[in-house]
Amino acid sequence: MLRLVALGIILTAAVTIVVGLLRPPSVRAQQEESSCRPPLKFAAGACVAQCPAGYEDRGRVCVFRSLSR
C-alpha cells in the first residue's frame, strides 16, 4: 500500500514537471514579465530593481548571459 502511494506521488510530480516544460516559451515570458510591478524586473525567479551580475537587461526581464562562448 505504501509503495502505491509513493508511486502515485512520483507520477504526479513527473506529470507536473512535464506539463510545465511543454508550455511555450512565450507564455512563460509573459507570465514572468507580468509578475513584477514596475519599475522592478524579473530575474532568476525574483523581482529586482537592477539585473544582477551575469544577467542581461532586456527591459522588464533580466536574462542570464552565458560567458562560456
C-alpha positions as CSV (number, residue, x, y, z in Angstrom):
1,M,0.0,0.0,0.0
2,L,2.8,2.4,0.9
3,R,4.5,1.6,-2.4
4,L,1.4,2.6,-4.3
5,V,1.1,5.9,-2.5
6,A,4.8,6.7,-3.2
7,L,4.4,5.7,-6.9
8,G,1.3,8.0,-7.1
9,I,3.3,10.9,-5.7
10,I,6.2,10.3,-8.0
11,L,3.9,10.1,-11.1
12,T,2.1,13.2,-10.1
13,A,5.3,15.1,-9.7
14,A,6.6,13.9,-13.1
15,V,3.5,14.9,-14.9
16,T,3.6,18.3,-13.3
17,I,7.2,18.8,-14.4
18,V,6.5,17.7,-18.0
19,V,3.4,19.9,-18.3
20,G,5.4,22.9,-17.1
21,L,8.2,22.2,-19.6
22,L,5.8,21.8,-22.5
23,R,4.4,25.4,-22.2
24,P,5.6,27.6,-25.0
25,P,8.5,30.0,-24.0
26,S,6.3,33.0,-25.0
27,V,3.7,32.0,-22.4
28,R,6.4,31.7,-19.7
29,A,8.0,35.1,-20.7
30,Q,4.6,36.8,-20.5
31,Q,4.0,35.3,-17.0
32,E,7.4,36.4,-15.8
33,E,7.0,40.0,-17.2
34,S,3.6,40.4,-15.6
35,S,4.7,39.1,-12.2
36,C,6.7,42.2,-11.2
37,R,5.3,45.6,-10.7
38,P,7.1,48.5,-12.5
39,P,9.9,49.6,-12.0
40,L,11.0,46.1,-10.9
41,K,12.4,43.5,-13.3
42,F,12.1,39.7,-13.2
43,A,15.4,37.9,-12.7
44,A,16.0,34.3,-11.6
45,G,12.6,33.9,-10.1
46,A,12.5,37.1,-8.2
47,C,11.6,40.8,-8.7
48,V,14.7,43.0,-8.5
49,A,15.5,46.7,-9.1
50,Q,18.6,46.0,-11.2
51,C,19.8,43.0,-13.1
52,P,22.3,41.0,-11.1
53,A,25.8,40.3,-12.3
54,G,25.8,37.9,-15.2
55,Y,22.3,38.9,-16.4
56,E,21.5,41.0,-19.4
57,D,18.9,43.7,-19.1
58,R,16.0,43.2,-21.6
59,G,13.5,45.7,-20.3
60,R,11.2,44.1,-17.8
61,V,13.2,40.8,-17.7
62,C,16.8,40.0,-16.9
63,V,18.2,37.1,-19.0
64,F,21.2,35.0,-17.9
65,R,24.1,35.7,-20.1
66,S,26.4,32.7,-20.6
67,L,30.1,33.7,-20.5
68,S,31.3,30.3,-21.8
69,R,31.0,31.2,-25.5
